[in-house]
């Protein structure tokens, strides 16, 4: 299997292993980590995936990107992440209504689609730290417009060797989401409401990540920053799995034939979920179109229709706060 290394979207060639990239979260120049190549899954390999369980498929996909992890290490992470946390032991069932299929990603502990990746991330981080002989406390900084906050808090609560701080817009999340976050139990969790919107929170988190002097001070105190947002490949790569899994489910019930292309409509705010869908297409999953769905803050829809990214516009607070975003971090 070809070794995969990670470099920045902004050009710096760090050539990091996946363990190092997961721990850093974001590249030194502020860019996103991307793989130096995309593993391709042939039609024959797709056929072999058809009868795999979600856990088996998760191992199959993740080991193609996290090549410095042993199969045993990854299997241990996956087994612990997807044990009994998901309702009916079904991480991502497919439900048909009319001629449309809905991939149900709300069966996790916080009922957010982000549970699927965030249940795995703490185990990936702990394993990565052990592989690098890192004896530091990992401080997770996360900005949220709602779903990520609670899912990240739930996943990292009382995980040894970690602390997590979640920043959310005080008036930009639903009352339920705020309640979920502010009542989270855990010795290592902290929740901070800010005056501003999600973009303001995300901008400040990125600024903290890029503060060289602060990082030096943390290092002296045996701490290091990382991220639980979808800018972290430890969040992004596991999301690829459920796109493949949905295709396998369609094959099993004979709704499609092997190689037949399908469309995915993805509600999109920070561009992480649909980016995972794009990665799956680059890997060989038969995808026809990716439909970028939005709410009134339709900066991404306008971008794909016009080719111009215009964030200088009115910000709307809607009933879908997880998509109330004007600066989509994963787009670059």
C-alpha positions in Angstrom: 0.0 0.0 0.0 1.3 3.4 -1.0 2.3 5.7 2.0 0.2 8.8 2.3 1.6 12.1 3.5 -0.1 15.3 4.2 0.7 18.8 3.0 -0.9 22.2 3.2 -3.4 23.6 0.7 -1.3 26.8 0.9 1.9 25.3 -0.5 4.1 24.4 2.5 5.5 20.9 2.0 5.5 19.5 5.5 5.1 15.8 4.3 3.5 14.8 7.6 2.3 11.3 8.5 -1.4 11.1 9.3 -0.6 10.8 13.0 1.2 14.1 13.0 -1.4 15.8 10.8 -4.3 14.6 13.1 -2.4 16.0 16.2 -1.6 19.3 14.6 -5.1 19.8 13.2 -4.1 22.7 10.9 -1.0 23.3 8.8 1.7 25.7 10.1 0.8 28.3 7.3 -2.9 28.2 8.3 -3.9 25.9 5.4 -5.7 22.6 5.5 -3.9 19.3 5.4 -4.6 17.3 2.2 -3.2 13.9 1.1 -0.4 13.8 -1.4 -2.6 11.4 -3.5 -5.9 9.7 -3.3 -6.1 5.9 -3.0 -8.3 4.5 -5.8 -10.9 1.8 -5.2 -11.5 -0.3 -8.3 -14.9 -1.7 -9.4 -13.7 -5.1 -8.2 -12.8 -3.7 -4.8 -16.2 -2.0 -4.6 -17.8 -5.4 -5.2 -15.8 -6.8 -2.3 -17.1 -4.0 0.0 -20.7 -4.8 -0.7 -21.3 -7.1 2.3 -19.0 -5.2 4.7 -20.5 -4.0 8.0 -20.0 -0.3 8.8 -17.1 -1.1 11.1 -15.4 -3.2 8.5 -15.9 -0.6 5.8 -14.6 2.1 8.2 -11.4 0.1 8.7 -11.1 -0.5 5.0 -11.4 3.2 4.1 -9.5 4.7 6.9 -6.4 2.5 6.6 -6.0 3.7 3.0 -5.4 7.3 4.3 -3.9 6.6 7.7 -1.1 4.4 6.4 1.2 5.0 9.4 -1.4 3.3 11.7 -1.3 -0.4 11.9 -4.4 -2.4 11.1 -4.6 -3.5 14.7 -4.4 0.1 15.9 -7.1 1.3 13.6 -9.4 -1.6 14.4 -9.0 -0.9 18.1 -10.0 2.7 17.5 -13.0 1.8 15.4 -14.2 -0.9 17.7 -14.2 1.5 20.7 -15.8 4.3 18.7 -18.7 2.3 17.3 -19.5 0.0 20.2 -22.9 0.6 21.7 -23.1 4.4 21.2 -25.4 4.2 18.2 -29.1 3.5 18.3 -29.8 -0.1 17.3 -26.1 -0.5 16.4 -26.9 1.2 13.1 -24.4 4.1 12.4 -25.8 5.1 9.0 -28.9 3.3 7.8 -30.6 4.2 4.6 -34.3 5.0 4.5 -36.4 5.2 1.3 -39.3 7.7 0.8 -40.7 7.7 -2.7 -37.8 7.6 -5.1 -35.4 9.4 -2.7 -33.1 7.7 -0.2 -32.2 9.4 3.0 -28.9 8.5 4.8 -29.8 8.7 8.5 -26.9 10.2 10.4 -28.7 11.0 13.6 -28.5 7.7 15.5 -25.4 8.7 17.5 -25.2 9.9 21.1 -26.0 13.6 20.4 -28.2 13.0 17.3 -25.8 15.0 15.1 -24.2 13.6 11.9 -20.9 14.7 13.4 -21.1 11.9 16.0 -19.8 9.4 13.4 -16.5 11.1 12.9 -16.2 12.6 16.4 -16.7 9.3 18.2 -13.6 8.1 16.4 -11.4 11.2 16.7 -10.4 10.9 20.4 -9.1 7.4 19.8 -7.2 8.4 16.7 -5.6 11.3 18.6 -4.7 9.2 21.6 -3.2 6.5 19.3 -1.3 9.2 17.3 0.1 10.7 20.5 1.3 7.3 21.6 2.9 6.6 18.2 4.8 9.8 18.5 5.8 9.3 22.1 4.1 12.5 22.9 3.7 13.2 26.6 1.6 16.4 26.3 -2.0 17.2 27.1 -3.9 17.8 23.9 -6.0 20.9 24.1 -8.9 20.7 21.6 -10.1 24.1 20.4 -13.4 24.0 18.5 -15.7 26.6 17.1 -19.3 25.5 16.6 -22.5 26.7 15.1 -24.4 24.0 17.1 -23.9 20.4 16.3 -20.1 20.1 16.4 -19.9 21.5 19.9 -22.0 18.9 21.7 -20.7 16.1 19.6 -17.1 17.1 20.4 -17.8 17.6 24.1 -19.5 14.2 24.3 -16.6 12.5 22.6 -13.8 14.1 24.5 -15.4 14.3 28.0 -13.1 12.7 30.5 -10.7 11.3 27.9 -7.4 11.1 29.6 -4.7 13.4 28.3 -7.1 15.8 26.6 -8.9 19.0 27.4 -11.6 20.6 25.2 -12.8 24.2 24.8 -15.8 24.9 22.6 -16.6 28.4 21.4 -20.2 29.1 20.2 -22.1 32.2 19.2 -24.3 33.2 22.1 -27.2 34.1 19.9 -26.4 31.8 17.0 -27.4 28.3 18.2 -30.7 26.8 19.1 -31.8 26.7 22.8 -31.5 22.9 22.7 -28.0 23.1 21.3 -27.0 25.6 23.9 -28.5 23.5 26.7 -26.7 20.4 25.4 -23.3 22.1 25.5 -23.6 24.1 28.8 -24.8 21.0 30.7 -22.1 18.7 29.4 -20.5 16.7 32.2 -16.7 16.2 32.3 -13.7 17.3 34.2 -11.8 18.4 31.1 -14.6 20.4 29.2 -15.1 24.1 28.9 -17.8 25.9 26.9 -17.6 29.6 26.0 -20.4 31.7 24.4 -19.2 34.7 22.4 -20.8 37.9 21.1 -20.7 37.4 17.4 -21.5 34.6 14.9 -19.9 31.3 14.0 -17.5 33.0 11.5 -16.2 35.2 14.3 -15.7 32.2 16.6 -13.9 30.2 13.8 -11.7 33.2 12.9 -10.5 33.5 16.5 -9.8 29.8 16.9 -7.6 30.0 13.8 -5.9 33.0 15.1 -5.1 31.2 18.3 -3.8 28.2 16.3 -1.4 30.5 14.4 -0.1 32.4 17.5 3.5 31.3 17.6 4.3 32.8 21.0 1.3 31.2 22.6 2.2 27.9 21.1 5.7 28.2 22.6 4.3 29.0 26.0 2.0 26.0 25.8 4.8 23.8 24.8 6.8 24.9 27.9 3.8 23.8 30.0 3.5 20.4 28.2 0.3 21.3 26.3 -0.4 21.4 22.5 -3.4 22.6 20.5 -5.5 20.5 18.1 -8.9 20.8 16.5 -12.1 18.8 16.4 -13.5 20.8 13.6 -13.8 19.3 10.1 -10.5 21.0 9.1 -8.8 18.1 10.9 -8.3 15.1 8.7 -9.2 12.9 11.7 -12.7 14.4 11.3 -12.8 14.6 7.5 -11.6 11.2 6.4 -14.0 9.1 8.6 -16.9 10.9 7.0 -15.9 9.4 3.6 -17.0 6.0 5.0 -20.8 6.7 5.1 -20.8 7.7 1.4 -19.4 4.4 0.5 -21.6 2.6 3.0 -24.8 4.2 1.5 -23.7 3.0 -2.0 -23.2 -0.6 -0.6 -26.7 -0.5 1.0 -28.2 0.4 -2.4 -26.3 -2.5 -4.0 -27.5 -4.9 -1.4 -31.2 -4.1 -1.9 -30.6 -4.1 -5.7 -31.7 -0.5 -6.2 -28.7 0.0 -8.3 -26.1 -2.0 -10.3 -22.4 -2.0 -9.5 -20.9 1.0 -11.3 -24.1 2.9 -11.6 -23.7 6.6 -10.7 -25.8 8.2 -8.0 -26.3 11.8 -6.7 -25.7 13.1 -3.2 -27.6 16.1 -1.9 -25.7 17.4 1.1 -26.8 20.2 3.5 -23.7 22.4 3.6 -22.3 25.1 5.9 -18.6 24.7 6.6 -18.1 22.5 3.5 -16.7 19.5 5.4 -19.4 17.0 4.8 -19.7 17.6 1.1 -15.9 17.7 0.8 -15.9 14.1 2.2 -18.3 13.2 -0.6 -16.0 14.8 -3.1 -13.1 12.8 -1.7 -15.2 9.6 -2.1 -15.7 10.5 -5.7 -12.0 11.0 -6.3 -11.4 7.5 -4.8 -13.6 5.9 -7.4 -17.1 5.8 -5.8 -19.6 6.1 -8.7 -20.9 9.6 -8.1 -22.8 11.6 -10.7 -23.5 15.0 -9.0 -22.9 16.5 -5.6 -25.8 18.9 -4.8 -24.8 21.7 -2.4 -27.8 22.5 -0.3 -28.0 25.6 1.8 -30.3 27.9 3.8 -30.6 31.7 3.5 -26.9 32.1 4.0 -26.3 30.6 0.6 -22.7 31.8 0.1 -21.6 28.4 -1.2 -24.5 28.0 -3.6 -23.8 31.4 -5.0 -20.1 30.6 -5.4 -20.8 27.4 -7.4 -23.3 29.2 -9.6 -21.2 32.3 -10.2 -17.6 31.4 -9.5 -17.3 34.3 -7.1 -17.0 33.9 -3.3 -18.7 36.9 -1.8 -18.8 36.8 2.0 -19.5 40.5 2.2 -23.2 40.1 2.7 -25.9 40.1 5.3 -25.7 37.3 7.9 -29.0 35.5 8.6 -29.8 33.7 11.8 -32.0 30.8 10.8 -33.7 27.7 12.2 -30.8 25.6 10.8 -27.9 27.2 12.7 -25.3 24.6 11.7 -25.5 26.2 8.2 -25.4 29.8 9.4 -21.9 30.3 8.0 -20.4 32.8 5.5 -16.7 31.7 5.7 -16.5 28.0 4.8 -13.2 26.8 6.1 -13.0 23.5 4.1 -13.5 25.2 0.7 -9.9 26.0 0.1 
